């Protein structure tokens, strides 16, 4: 997502474009992966050396409220952020290595219409994340189980 688009969205809301906010916007714009706030802070310090961690947290919260970034819950301690995309986007999250795979075809259009009719809500969007283990971590877990069992089997002979 271009930093200009994020900056314009802040200006439309009547918010100041401080050097710290611009640094955060630049980091998000340049990122090709989902980032934790601490990583946004680390990268932003290369642009604006005096930016504080609290400022980055506030800026990320502001961007989330404006729906310019989406948070992905990795587990109870970690939250990663990604710029919000057009349409909708969902995530497959590996609980072992924290790999995130995005997908947009969620197939809940029928459910959305049904819920809207039943509840009379005007549904404007939805958020969906799936958690589990990626193929690489599953392979590693199988290899680990195999190698742990082998010595025990040798001892029992």
Backbone torsions as a table, in degrees:
resi	resn	phi	psi	omega
1	UNK	NA	134.6	-177.4
2	UNK	-72.4	140.7	178.0
3	UNK	-60.4	-32.7	179.7
4	UNK	-60.6	-42.8	-179.7
5	UNK	-63.2	-43.6	177.9
6	UNK	-63.2	-44.2	-179.9
7	UNK	-62.6	-42.2	178.4
8	UNK	-61.7	-39.8	179.5
9	UNK	-63.0	-40.2	177.3
10	UNK	-65.3	-42.6	179.8
11	UNK	-63.6	-39.2	177.9
12	UNK	-59.8	-35.8	179.1
13	UNK	-78.8	-1.3	179.5
14	UNK	78.0	22.4	-177.5
15	UNK	-97.7	147.2	-179.8
16	UNK	-71.8	145.7	175.1
17	UNK	-100.2	81.2	179.4
18	UNK	-74.1	165.2	177.7
19	UNK	-60.7	-37.5	179.5
20	UNK	-65.3	-45.5	179.0
21	UNK	-63.5	-41.2	178.7
22	UNK	-62.9	-36.1	178.1
23	UNK	-64.4	-44.2	178.2
24	UNK	-62.4	-44.1	179.8
25	UNK	-61.4	-39.5	179.6
26	UNK	-65.7	-42.4	178.9
27	UNK	-60.6	-46.9	-179.7
28	UNK	-63.6	-38.9	-179.7
29	UNK	-66.1	-36.5	-177.6
30	UNK	-83.0	-17.5	-173.2
31	UNK	-72.1	139.2	175.3
32	UNK	-107.4	1.6	-179.1
33	UNK	-134.7	173.4	177.1
34	UNK	-79.9	137.8	-172.8
35	UNK	-121.6	143.4	169.2
36	UNK	-79.0	158.3	179.3
37	UNK	-58.3	-39.8	179.9
38	UNK	-60.6	-36.5	178.3
39	UNK	-73.1	-37.8	174.8
40	UNK	-60.1	-44.1	179.4
41	UNK	-61.2	-46.9	-178.8
42	UNK	-59.2	-45.3	-179.3
43	UNK	-70.6	-38.2	-179.6
44	UNK	-64.8	-30.2	179.0
45	UNK	-64.9	-22.8	175.1
46	UNK	-71.1	-26.0	-179.8
47	UNK	-92.5	-46.0	-178.0
48	UNK	-130.4	92.9	-171.7
49	UNK	-57.9	-24.2	-175.3
50	UNK	-96.2	8.0	-178.4
51	UNK	-68.7	134.9	-179.9
52	UNK	-95.9	156.4	179.4
53	UNK	-61.5	-39.7	179.5
54	UNK	-61.9	-37.3	177.9
55	UNK	-64.0	-40.9	178.9
56	UNK	-65.6	-43.5	177.3
57	UNK	-58.8	-46.0	179.9
58	UNK	-63.2	-42.4	-179.5
59	UNK	-65.0	-42.6	178.6
60	UNK	-64.5	-39.8	176.4
61	UNK	-61.6	-42.6	177.9
62	UNK	-62.4	-47.2	179.5
63	UNK	-62.9	-35.5	177.0
64	UNK	-67.6	-43.0	178.3
65	UNK	-61.6	-34.7	178.9
66	UNK	-82.9	0.5	-179.6
67	UNK	61.1	33.3	176.7
68	UNK	-93.7	-22.3	172.2
69	UNK	-129.5	155.3	178.0
70	UNK	-120.0	136.0	176.9
71	UNK	-96.1	146.9	178.4
72	UNK	-119.2	119.9	178.7
73	UNK	-78.5	116.7	179.7
74	UNK	-85.7	-41.5	172.8
75	UNK	-165.7	-168.0	-174.7
76	UNK	-68.9	-13.3	-178.4
77	UNK	-106.9	-25.5	-170.9
78	UNK	-116.9	138.1	175.5
79	UNK	-131.2	124.3	177.9
80	UNK	-104.7	154.4	179.6
81	UNK	-122.1	150.2	174.7
82	UNK	-143.0	144.6	175.4
83	UNK	-58.8	140.5	179.3
84	UNK	-69.6	136.5	-179.7
85	UNK	-100.2	164.1	174.8
86	UNK	-64.7	150.6	-177.8
87	UNK	72.1	-136.4	176.1
88	UNK	-137.3	157.7	-176.5
89	UNK	-144.0	139.6	179.4
90	UNK	-124.1	172.7	-171.7
91	UNK	-135.9	143.3	166.5
92	UNK	-104.9	123.0	-174.7
93	UNK	-117.8	123.7	176.7
94	UNK	-83.3	121.8	-179.8
95	UNK	-73.7	-14.5	-179.0
96	UNK	-87.9	-53.6	-174.6
97	UNK	-108.6	-2.2	-179.7
98	UNK	69.2	15.7	175.7
99	UNK	-63.4	140.0	178.6
100	UNK	-123.3	128.5	176.2
101	UNK	-116.7	126.8	179.8
102	UNK	-90.7	147.0	172.4
103	UNK	-148.7	153.1	-178.2
104	UNK	-117.2	-20.2	-178.3
105	UNK	-85.2	90.2	-175.7
106	UNK	-99.1	-15.8	175.7
107	UNK	67.6	25.5	-179.4
108	UNK	-102.7	15.7	-178.4
109	UNK	-59.2	-43.5	179.1
110	UNK	-64.2	-42.6	177.7
111	UNK	-62.0	-40.1	179.4
112	UNK	-61.2	-47.2	179.0
113	UNK	-62.4	-42.9	179.4
114	UNK	-61.9	-47.7	179.0
115	UNK	-62.2	-39.8	179.7
116	UNK	-62.7	-43.3	178.5
117	UNK	-66.1	-45.4	-176.7
118	UNK	-65.7	-40.6	-172.0
119	UNK	-102.3	-11.9	-175.4
120	UNK	63.0	20.5	172.3
121	UNK	-75.5	144.9	167.3
122	UNK	-94.0	100.4	-175.6
123	UNK	-79.6	123.1	-176.0
124	UNK	-102.8	-11.1	-179.9
125	UNK	172.6	179.2	178.2
126	UNK	-155.3	164.5	-178.2
127	UNK	-134.8	131.7	-177.3
128	UNK	-143.8	126.7	174.9
129	UNK	-127.5	142.3	176.1
130	UNK	-115.7	139.8	-177.7
131	UNK	-118.2	144.0	179.0
132	UNK	176.8	-142.5	-177.1
133	UNK	-129.8	130.0	-179.5
134	UNK	-72.1	164.3	-178.7
135	UNK	-57.4	-39.6	-179.8
136	UNK	-63.3	-42.6	179.2
137	UNK	-70.8	-34.7	176.4
138	UNK	-64.5	-42.3	177.4
139	UNK	-61.4	-44.0	179.4
140	UNK	-63.0	-37.0	178.9
141	UNK	-67.4	-39.1	178.5
142	UNK	-66.7	-41.1	178.6
143	UNK	-63.9	-42.3	179.0
144	UNK	-62.5	-41.0	178.8
145	UNK	-65.8	-41.1	-179.7
146	UNK	-63.5	-45.9	-176.5
147	UNK	-70.4	-29.1	177.7
148	UNK	-74.3	-33.7	-178.3
149	UNK	-73.3	-34.1	-174.0
150	UNK	-56.9	-49.8	-179.9
151	UNK	-63.4	-37.1	-179.7
152	UNK	-64.8	-38.9	178.6
153	UNK	-66.1	-37.1	179.8
154	UNK	-66.2	-37.7	-179.3
155	UNK	-67.9	-32.3	-175.2
156	UNK	-79.1	-9.6	-179.7
157	UNK	-73.3	NA	NA
